Amino acid sequence: MPGLPPYAQLLRLQPVPATDDMTALMRMPAHDGVVGRPGFLHGGAIAGLLEFTAFAALRAALGEEETVIKPITVTVDYMRGGKLEDTTARAEIIRLGQRIANLEVRAWQDDEHTPIALARLNFLFERPEKA
């Protein structure tokens, strides 16, 4: 998919329309490239889905292509083994300051209320100078 970084393309991530400006949804289809142990997703693929979903939410909220976004911390809690099934993630912006943003992301397969992983991410960003 053009426009996504190479690793997101490798994961075959697909943006899903969100209902508001402070969240983003992304879907990762099940395929051989995301397999960890037989029948389950690789933890790195799940973490990649969580991080790219957070970037998508922040990019949509900032709306400025020139803004440089840098992760400060990424903490992932794996709640249960992700089966080799399509997986969806939702990122929510908890705080959006002038230079720092805090986000929470959850990934699930069958039910959003039973996540396979949760992440908390903090980002530093530099907005372009206005002339």
N, CA, C and O atoms as a DFTB+ gen file, in Angstrom:
524 C
 N C O
     1  1       0.848      -1.187       0.000
     2  2       0.000       0.000       0.000
     3  2       0.884       1.238       0.000
     4  3       1.648       1.434       0.946
     5  1       0.809       2.083      -1.029
     6  2       1.632       3.276      -1.097
     7  2       1.299       4.231       0.053
     8  3       0.163       4.285       0.526
     9  1       2.315       4.982       0.491
    10  2       2.101       5.942       1.561
    11  2       2.465       5.406       2.928
    12  3       2.720       6.187       3.844
    13  1       2.497       4.088       3.092
    14  2       2.894       3.493       4.360
    15  2       4.367       3.112       4.299
    16  3       4.874       2.768       3.231
    17  1       5.060       3.169       5.439
    18  2       6.467       2.755       5.459
    19  2       6.613       1.281       5.066
    20  3       5.647       0.521       5.142
    21  1       7.815       0.875       4.648
    22  2       8.021      -0.501       4.191
    23  2       7.592      -1.576       5.192
    24  3       7.007      -2.583       4.791
    25  1       7.872      -1.383       6.493
    26  2       7.480      -2.415       7.461
    27  2       5.960      -2.528       7.560
    28  3       5.432      -3.633       7.687
    29  1       5.252      -1.405       7.504
    30  2       3.785      -1.442       7.516
    31  2       3.257      -2.143       6.272
    32  3       2.253      -2.852       6.339
    33  1       3.924      -1.951       5.138
    34  2       3.541      -2.646       3.914
    35  2       3.798      -4.141       4.047
    36  3       2.993      -4.948       3.581
    37  1       4.908      -4.524       4.677
    38  2       5.207      -5.928       4.897
    39  2       4.139      -6.591       5.767
    40  3       3.761      -7.740       5.536
    41  1       3.657      -5.849       6.772
    42  2       2.588      -6.357       7.637
    43  2       1.226      -6.328       6.942
    44  3       0.256      -6.907       7.432
    45  1       1.165      -5.640       5.785
    46  2      -0.072      -5.465       5.009
    47  2      -1.139      -4.690       5.789
    48  3      -2.326      -5.003       5.704
    49  1      -0.711      -3.686       6.541
    50  2      -1.644      -2.897       7.340
    51  2      -2.601      -2.123       6.442
    52  3      -2.228      -1.628       5.379
    53  1      -3.830      -2.036       6.896
    54  2      -4.877      -1.351       6.151
    55  2      -5.588      -0.358       7.066
    56  3      -6.187      -0.766       8.062
    57  1      -5.533       0.936       6.750
    58  2      -6.286       1.907       7.556
    59  2      -7.787       1.635       7.450
    60  3      -8.298       1.269       6.391
    61  1      -8.474       1.823       8.568
    62  2      -9.926       1.662       8.635
    63  2     -10.488       3.032       9.023
    64  3      -9.945       3.667       9.927
    65  1     -11.551       3.511       8.377
    66  2     -12.092       4.827       8.739
    67  2     -12.481       4.892      10.223
    68  3     -13.168       4.009      10.736
    69  1     -12.025       5.960      10.902
    70  2     -12.349       6.169      12.317
    71  2     -13.533       7.107      12.439
    72  3     -13.895       7.806      11.493
    73  1     -14.128       7.109      13.622
    74  2     -15.336       7.908      13.831
    75  2     -15.054       9.323      14.319
    76  3     -15.942      10.174      14.289
    77  1     -13.816       9.588      14.771
    78  2     -13.513      10.946      15.231
    79  2     -12.039      11.268      14.981
    80  3     -11.275      10.417      14.525
    81  1     -11.650      12.521      15.289
    82  2     -10.297      12.997      14.996
    83  2      -9.253      12.556      16.015
    84  3      -8.057      12.695      15.759
    85  1      -9.667      12.035      17.147
    86  2      -8.716      11.668      18.195
    87  2      -8.434      10.169      18.247
    88  3      -7.752       9.709      19.163
    89  1      -8.942       9.396      17.285
    90  2      -8.659       7.968      17.237
    91  2      -8.267       7.567      15.818
    92  3      -8.526       8.290      14.856
    93  1      -7.646       6.412      15.713
    94  2      -7.327       5.833      14.403
    95  2      -7.511       4.327      14.529
    96  3      -7.257       3.743      15.583
    97  1      -7.953       3.713      13.446
    98  2      -8.116       2.260      13.383
    99  2      -7.245       1.711      12.274
   100  3      -7.107       2.327      11.217
   101  1      -6.657       0.548      12.517
   102  2      -5.838      -0.100      11.513
   103  2      -6.095      -1.606      11.628
   104  3      -6.303      -2.133      12.721
   105  1      -6.076      -2.283      10.477
   106  2      -6.313      -3.729      10.425
   107  2      -5.086      -4.420       9.853
   108  3      -4.482      -3.951       8.888
   109  1      -4.726      -5.556      10.469
   110  2      -3.633      -6.379       9.974
   111  2      -4.215      -7.749       9.614
   112  3      -4.607      -8.509      10.499
   113  1      -4.272      -8.063       8.316
   114  2      -4.816      -9.365       7.923
   115  2      -3.846     -10.493       8.307
   116  3      -2.633     -10.295       8.374
   117  1      -4.405     -11.656       8.550
   118  2      -3.580     -12.832       8.834
   119  2      -2.890     -13.277       7.549
   120  3      -3.531     -13.396       6.505
   121  1      -1.574     -13.524       7.627
   122  2      -0.815     -14.033       6.480
   123  2       0.492     -14.607       7.002
   124  3       0.838     -14.401       8.165
   125  1       1.210     -15.316       6.167
   126  2       2.431     -16.005       6.583
   127  2       3.500     -15.070       7.136
   128  3       4.323     -15.497       7.947
   129  1       3.509     -13.810       6.721
   130  2       4.527     -12.867       7.160
   131  2       4.403     -12.406       8.601
   132  3       5.307     -11.739       9.104
   133  1       3.310     -12.740       9.287
   134  2       3.116     -12.300      10.674
   135  2       3.071     -13.479      11.650
   136  3       2.680     -13.311      12.805
   137  1       3.468     -14.663      11.193
   138  2       3.419     -15.864      12.032
   139  2       4.594     -15.882      12.998
   140  3       5.735     -15.618      12.617
   141  1       4.298     -16.195      14.246
   142  2       5.329     -16.461      15.250
   143  2       5.402     -17.963      15.417
   144  3       5.852     -18.669      14.515
   145  1       4.968     -18.457      16.556
   146  2       4.866     -19.909      16.704
   147  2       3.672     -20.376      15.888
   148  3       2.779     -19.577      15.607
   149  1       3.630     -21.633      15.504
   150  2       2.552     -22.102      14.614
   151  2       1.151     -21.759      15.138
   152  3       0.797     -22.067      16.276
   153  1       0.372     -21.115      14.269
   154  2      -1.009     -20.762      14.597
   155  2      -1.180     -19.462      15.354
   156  3      -2.304     -19.090      15.691
   157  1      -0.078     -18.756      15.631
   158  2      -0.161     -17.522      16.409
   159  2       0.629     -16.403      15.740
   160  3       1.539     -16.650      14.949
   161  1       0.261     -15.168      16.072
   162  2       0.955     -13.991      15.561
   163  2       2.286     -13.796      16.276
   164  3       2.430     -14.158      17.444
   165  1       3.251     -13.224      15.575
   166  2       4.535     -12.859      16.158
   167  2       4.341     -11.588      16.989
   168  3       3.626     -10.674      16.578
   169  1       4.971     -11.539      18.142
   170  2       4.850     -10.363      19.007
   171  2       5.325      -9.083      18.340
   172  3       4.773      -8.013      18.597
   173  1       6.340      -9.175      17.486
   174  2       6.825      -7.994      16.776
   175  2       5.810      -7.461      15.784
   176  3       5.705      -6.250      15.585
   177  1       5.061      -8.362      15.161
   178  2       4.012      -7.929      14.232
   179  2       2.904      -7.209      14.991
   180  3       2.379      -6.199      14.522
   181  1       2.547      -7.731      16.166
   182  2       1.516      -7.076      16.992
   183  2       2.009      -5.703      17.424
   184  3       1.264      -4.726      17.340
   185  1       3.260      -5.615      17.888
   186  2       3.817      -4.326      18.317
   187  2       3.869      -3.339      17.149
   188  3       3.597      -2.151      17.325
   189  1       4.215      -3.829      15.961
   190  2       4.231      -2.968      14.781
   191  2       2.848      -2.411      14.475
   192  3       2.703      -1.227      14.171
   193  1       1.834      -3.263      14.555
   194  2       0.455      -2.821      14.345
   195  2       0.096      -1.734      15.347
   196  3      -0.485      -0.717      14.967
   197  1       0.428      -1.927      16.613
   198  2       0.108      -0.947      17.650
   199  2       0.807       0.384      17.388
   200  3       0.189       1.444      17.483
   201  1       2.105       0.327      17.055
   202  2       2.866       1.555      16.850
   203  2       2.401       2.318      15.606
   204  3       2.248       3.538      15.655
   205  1       2.178       1.619      14.502
   206  2       1.718       2.309      13.288
   207  2       0.327       2.906      13.472
   208  3       0.023       3.955      12.904
   209  1      -0.515       2.247      14.258
   210  2      -1.847       2.800      14.525
   211  2      -1.726       4.086      15.331
   212  3      -2.460       5.043      15.083
   213  1      -0.811       4.118      16.289
   214  2      -0.578       5.338      17.065
   215  2      -0.062       6.466      16.167
   216  3      -0.533       7.600      16.257
   217  1       0.899       6.154      15.307
   218  2       1.408       7.162      14.367
   219  2       0.274       7.714      13.500
   220  3       0.209       8.920      13.262
   221  1      -0.614       6.843      13.030
   222  2      -1.728       7.275      12.171
   223  2      -2.646       8.239      12.920
   224  3      -3.082       9.245      12.360
   225  1      -2.940       7.935      14.185
   226  2      -3.813       8.816      14.976
   227  2      -3.167      10.179      15.179
   228  3      -3.822      11.212      15.040
   229  1      -1.886      10.174      15.509
   230  2      -1.194      11.430      15.751
   231  2      -1.042      12.239      14.468
   232  3      -1.231      13.456      14.476
   233  1      -0.704      11.576      13.369
   234  2      -0.572      12.265      12.088
   235  2      -1.911      12.902      11.690
   236  3      -1.933      14.032      11.203
   237  1      -3.020      12.190      11.894
   238  2      -4.343      12.733      11.554
   239  2      -4.691      13.926      12.439
   240  3      -5.273      14.899      11.959
   241  1      -4.345      13.867      13.716
   242  2      -4.660      14.963      14.633
   243  2      -3.829      16.204      14.340
   244  3      -4.324      17.327      14.435
   245  1      -2.552      15.999      13.980
   246  2      -1.682      17.139      13.705
   247  2      -1.947      17.733      12.327
   248  3      -1.862      18.947      12.142
   249  1      -2.267      16.881      11.370
   250  2      -2.636      17.338      10.045
   251  2      -1.555      18.061       9.270
   252  3      -1.855      18.705       8.264
   253  1      -0.319      17.977       9.699
   254  2       0.770      18.676       9.026
   255  2       1.797      17.657       8.579
   256  3       2.444      17.020       9.411
   257  1       1.950      17.499       7.296
   258  2       2.888      16.513       6.747
   259  2       4.330      16.770       7.177
   260  3       5.108      15.826       7.315
   261  1       4.696      18.032       7.390
   262  2       6.081      18.363       7.701
   263  2       6.440      18.106       9.158
   264  3       7.621      18.140       9.505
   265  1       5.463      17.852      10.021
   266  2       5.730      17.624      11.432
   267  2       6.568      16.360      11.612
   268  3       6.228      15.296      11.095
   269  1       7.663      16.492      12.350
   270  2       8.534      15.360      12.652
   271  2       8.033      14.723      13.949
   272  3       7.920      15.394      14.975
   273  1       7.733      13.421      13.893
   274  2       7.207      12.701      15.051
   275  2       8.236      11.659      15.474
   276  3       8.680      10.844      14.666
   277  1       8.610      11.697      16.759
   278  2       9.609      10.763      17.279
   279  2       9.046      10.067      18.517
   280  3       8.572      10.733      19.438
   281  1       9.096       8.725      18.547
   282  2       8.638       8.038      19.760
   283  2       9.623       8.259      20.910
   284  3      10.838       8.206      20.716
   285  1       9.089       8.507      22.103
   286  2       9.905       8.636      23.310
   287  2       9.901       7.289      24.036
   288  3      10.957       6.723      24.317
   289  1       8.707       6.788      24.332
   290  2       8.579       5.476      24.973
   291  2       7.454       4.699      24.313
   292  3       6.443       5.265      23.897
   293  1       7.649       3.400      24.228
   294  2       6.623       2.486      23.731
   295  2       6.585       1.321      24.716
   296  3       7.574       0.608      24.881
   297  1       5.443       1.132      25.368
   298  2       5.270       0.034      26.311
   299  2       4.135      -0.837      25.816
   300  3       3.016      -0.359      25.632
   301  1       4.416      -2.117      25.600
   302  2       3.400      -3.051      25.109
   303  2       3.148      -4.114      26.173
   304  3       4.086      -4.732      26.678
   305  1       1.893      -4.319      26.503
   306  2       1.476      -5.402      27.395
   307  2       0.749      -6.437      26.551
   308  3      -0.284      -6.145      25.950
   309  1       1.291      -7.639      26.510
   310  2       0.644      -8.730      25.774
   311  2      -0.324      -9.423      26.721
   312  3       0.086      -9.963      27.748
   313  1      -1.602      -9.407      26.378
   314  2      -2.641      -9.916      27.261
   315  2      -2.931     -11.406      27.042
   316  3      -3.249     -12.126      27.989
   317  1      -2.823     -11.854      25.811
   318  2      -3.062     -13.262      25.448
   319  2      -2.445     -13.496      24.085
   320  3      -2.145     -12.549      23.358
   321  1      -2.258     -14.757      23.741
   322  2      -1.691     -15.078      22.439
   323  2      -2.630     -14.661      21.317
   324  3      -3.818     -14.982      21.340
   325  1      -2.101     -13.956      20.350
   326  2      -2.892     -13.569      19.182
   327  2      -2.920     -14.721      18.193
   328  3      -1.881     -15.136      17.679
   329  1      -4.113     -15.235      17.930
   330  2      -4.251     -16.321      16.955
   331  2      -3.958     -15.786      15.551
   332  3      -4.012     -14.580      15.311
   333  1      -3.657     -16.679      14.652
   334  2      -3.391     -16.278      13.270
   335  2      -4.721     -15.934      12.606
   336  3      -5.253     -16.698      11.800
   337  1      -5.239     -14.768      12.966
   338  2      -6.504     -14.231      12.457
   339  2      -6.309     -12.742      12.188
   340  3      -5.350     -12.133      12.663
   341  1      -7.226     -12.170      11.424
   342  2      -7.196     -10.722      11.210
   343  2      -7.259     -10.026      12.569
   344  3      -7.992     -10.443      13.466
   345  1      -6.473      -8.955      12.697
   346  2      -6.363      -8.237      13.968
   347  2      -6.592      -6.755      13.713
   348  3      -6.113      -6.204      12.722
   349  1      -7.323      -6.121      14.608
   350  2      -7.636      -4.699      14.492
   351  2      -7.050      -3.969      15.685
   352  3      -6.998      -4.518      16.785
   353  1      -6.609      -2.734      15.478
   354  2      -6.100      -1.902      16.565
   355  2      -6.754      -0.532      16.502
   356  3      -7.046      -0.007      15.427
   357  1      -6.977       0.032      17.683
   358  2      -7.536       1.386      17.812
   359  2      -6.598       2.211      18.683
   360  3      -6.269       1.818      19.802
   361  1      -6.172       3.352      18.165
   362  2      -5.331       4.281      18.926
   363  2      -6.187       5.449      19.378
   364  3      -7.015       5.962      18.625
   365  1      -5.974       5.859      20.616
   366  2      -6.683       7.004      21.172
   367  2      -5.665       7.980      21.738
   368  3      -4.773       7.595      22.493
   369  1      -5.804       9.239      21.369
   370  2      -4.919      10.277      21.904
   371  2      -5.449      10.666      23.274
   372  3      -6.579      11.133      23.412
   373  1      -4.614      10.467      24.279
   374  2      -4.988      10.807      25.653
   375  2      -4.667      12.265      25.942
   376  3      -5.455      12.970      26.572
   377  1      -3.512      12.707      25.481
   378  2      -3.112      14.105      25.669
   379  2      -2.331      14.561      24.445
   380  3      -1.431      13.865      23.976
   381  1      -2.682      15.729      23.938
   382  2      -1.979      16.312      22.799
   383  2      -1.542      17.714      23.200
   384  3      -2.337      18.654      23.201
   385  1      -0.258      17.834      23.542
   386  2       0.292      19.133      23.941
   387  2       0.946      19.831      22.763
   388  3       0.714      19.482      21.605
   389  1       1.768      20.823      23.075
   390  2       2.466      21.578      22.032
   391  2       3.622      20.789      21.433
   392  3       3.949      20.966      20.260
   393  1       4.261      19.898      22.247
   394  2       5.408      19.136      21.760
   395  2       5.368      17.656      22.129
   396  3       6.156      16.866      21.610
   397  1       4.452      17.278      23.024
   398  2       4.384      15.899      23.522
   399  2       2.953      15.378      23.347
   400  3       1.981      16.109      23.538
   401  1       2.852      14.101      22.981
   402  2       1.542      13.456      22.878
   403  2       1.605      12.113      23.603
   404  3       2.615      11.412      23.545
   405  1       0.523      11.768      24.279
   406  2       0.383      10.487      24.955
   407  2      -0.776       9.742      24.322
   408  3      -1.873      10.286      24.190
   409  1      -0.537       8.490      23.927
   410  2      -1.566       7.687      23.274
   411  2      -1.685       6.321      23.935
   412  3      -0.741       5.816      24.542
   413  1      -2.875       5.738      23.799
   414  2      -3.121       4.360      24.198
   415  2      -3.661       3.626      22.986
   416  3      -4.471       4.164      22.231
   417  1      -3.209       2.397      22.806
   418  2      -3.637       1.596      21.660
   419  2      -4.006       0.200      22.164
   420  3      -3.319      -0.361      23.018
   421  1      -5.096      -0.353      21.629
   422  2      -5.475      -1.727      21.940
   423  2      -5.631      -2.502      20.652
   424  3      -6.113      -1.973      19.651
   425  1      -5.217      -3.774      20.681
   426  2      -5.370      -4.665      19.528
   427  2      -6.257      -5.834      19.944
   428  3      -6.109      -6.377      21.039
   429  1      -7.173      -6.214      19.067
   430  2      -8.093      -7.305      19.365
   431  2      -8.386      -8.100      18.100
   432  3      -8.058      -7.683      16.990
   433  1      -9.014      -9.260      18.300
   434  2      -9.386     -10.091      17.158
   435  2     -10.899     -10.309      17.102
   436  3     -11.523      -9.989      16.091
   437  1     -11.482     -10.829      18.134
   438  2     -12.920     -11.117      18.108
   439  2     -13.751     -10.007      18.735
   440  3     -14.823      -9.670      18.232
   441  1     -13.262      -9.440      19.829
   442  2     -14.037      -8.488      20.615
   443  2     -13.101      -7.400      21.127
   444  3     -12.096      -7.698      21.772
   445  1     -13.420      -6.164      20.849
   446  2     -12.566      -5.049      21.274
   447  2     -12.366      -5.023      22.784
   448  3     -11.360      -4.504      23.267
   449  1     -13.308      -5.573      23.528
   450  2     -13.229      -5.554      24.990
   451  2     -12.386      -6.694      25.564
   452  3     -12.218      -6.791      26.780
   453  1     -11.855      -7.560      24.692
   454  2     -10.912      -8.599      25.119
   455  2      -9.652      -8.478      24.249
   456  3      -9.441      -9.274      23.334
   457  1      -8.819      -7.473      24.548
   458  2      -7.647      -7.217      23.705
   459  2      -6.595      -8.317      23.819
   460  3      -6.487      -8.997      24.840
   461  1      -5.825      -8.472      22.745
   462  2      -4.672      -9.370      22.796
   463  2      -3.431      -8.599      23.256
   464  3      -2.486      -9.196      23.771
   465  1      -3.433      -7.268      23.071
   466  2      -2.308      -6.436      23.501
   467  2      -2.770      -4.999      23.712
   468  3      -3.694      -4.522      23.053
   469  1      -2.108      -4.323      24.643
   470  2      -2.341      -2.911      24.922
   471  2      -1.001      -2.197      24.869
   472  3       0.023      -2.773      25.238
   473  1      -0.996      -0.953      24.414
   474  2       0.249      -0.183      24.372
   475  2       0.006       1.239      24.859
   476  3      -1.062       1.817      24.655
   477  1       1.027       1.781      25.505
   478  2       1.054       3.191      25.877
   479  2       2.277       3.779      25.198
   480  3       3.384       3.255      25.322
   481  1       2.065       4.875      24.479
   482  2       3.151       5.481      23.714
   483  2       3.212       6.971      24.013
   484  3       2.187       7.633      24.172
   485  1       4.434       7.481      24.086
   486  2       4.675       8.914      24.250
   487  2       5.511       9.362      23.067
   488  3       6.496       8.717      22.707
   489  1       5.110      10.469      22.468
   490  2       5.792      10.986      21.290
   491  2       6.222      12.429      21.522
   492  3       5.555      13.199      22.213
   493  1       7.351      12.765      20.926
   494  2       7.819      14.137      20.825
   495  2       7.614      14.545      19.377
   496  3       7.907      13.766      18.470
   497  1       7.118      15.742      19.149
   498  2       6.965      16.183      17.766
   499  2       7.375      17.633      17.635
   500  3       7.260      18.429      18.567
   501  1       7.856      17.948      16.447
   502  2       8.292      19.297      16.121
   503  2       7.443      19.789      14.951
   504  3       7.534      19.275      13.836
   505  1       6.636      20.773      15.226
   506  2       5.800      21.347      14.166
   507  2       6.623      22.323      13.348
   508  3       7.550      22.949      13.863
   509  1       6.283      22.453      12.065
   510  2       7.037      23.385      11.222
   511  2       6.801      24.824      11.677
   512  3       5.724      25.177      12.157
   513  1       7.825      25.631      11.513
   514  2       7.726      27.058      11.850
   515  2       6.788      27.731      10.850
   516  3       6.878      27.492       9.646
   517  1       5.895      28.566      11.353
   518  2       4.976      29.308      10.480
   519  2       5.636      30.608      10.058
   520  3       6.244      31.302      10.873
   521  1       5.514      30.926       8.794
   522  2       6.154      32.143       8.262
   523  2       5.381      33.381       8.610
   524  3       5.782      34.484       8.240
